[in-house]
């Protein structure tokens, strides 16, 4: 496998060679961060859907309990 810069290039311009390596490293880290972010986003969207469904169930149960409470209050009057 041939490296993108040779030792001769590095020897003649070490600052440029190091800058090139750093650009490659930053590009890789940016790509990895973006893919990790996408995975987290998908996981959070699935979690939000589940929580919204649970909230819907709890709201329905709360409405039922409120109706029963109103019925009980009407019976006591």
C-alpha positions in Angstrom: 0.0 0.0 0.0 1.4 3.3 -1.0 1.1 6.2 1.4 -0.3 9.5 0.2 3.0 11.3 1.0 6.4 9.8 0.7 9.2 10.3 3.2 11.0 12.5 0.6 7.9 14.8 0.5 7.8 14.8 4.3 11.5 15.7 4.5 11.2 18.5 2.0 8.1 20.1 3.5 7.3 18.7 7.0 4.7 21.4 7.9 2.7 20.7 4.7 2.9 16.9 5.2 1.7 17.2 8.8 -1.1 19.6 7.8 -2.1 17.1 5.1 -2.2 14.3 7.7 -4.2 16.5 10.1 -6.7 17.3 7.4 -7.2 13.6 6.8 -7.7 13.0 10.5 -10.1 15.8 11.0 -12.1 14.7 8.0 -12.3 11.2 9.3 -13.4 12.4 12.8 -16.1 14.6 11.2 -17.4 11.7 9.2 -17.5 9.4 12.3 -19.2 12.1 14.4 -21.9 12.6 11.7 -22.6 8.9 11.4 -22.8 8.6 15.2 -25.1 11.6 15.3 -27.4 10.0 12.8 -27.6 6.8 14.8 -28.4 8.7 18.0 -31.0 10.7 16.2 -32.8 7.5 15.0 -32.6 6.0 18.5 -34.1 9.1 20.0 -36.9 9.3 17.5 -37.9 5.8 18.3 -37.7 6.6 22.0 -39.9 9.7 21.6 -42.5 7.7 19.7 -42.7 5.2 22.5 -43.0 7.9 25.1 -45.7 9.7 23.2 -47.7 6.4 23.1 -47.3 6.0 26.8 -48.4 9.6 27.4 -51.5 8.9 25.2 -52.4 5.9 27.3 -51.9 7.8 30.6 -54.1 10.7 29.3 -56.8 8.2 28.4 -56.6 6.6 31.9 -56.7 10.1 33.5 -59.8 11.0 31.5 -61.5 7.8 32.7 -60.6 8.4 36.3 -61.9 12.0 36.0 -65.2 10.7 34.7 -65.5 8.2 37.5 -64.6 10.9 40.0 -67.3 13.1 38.6 -69.8 10.3 38.7 -68.9 9.6 42.4 -69.3 13.3 43.3 -72.7 13.4 41.5 -73.9 10.4 43.5 -72.9 12.0 46.8 -74.9 15.1 46.2 
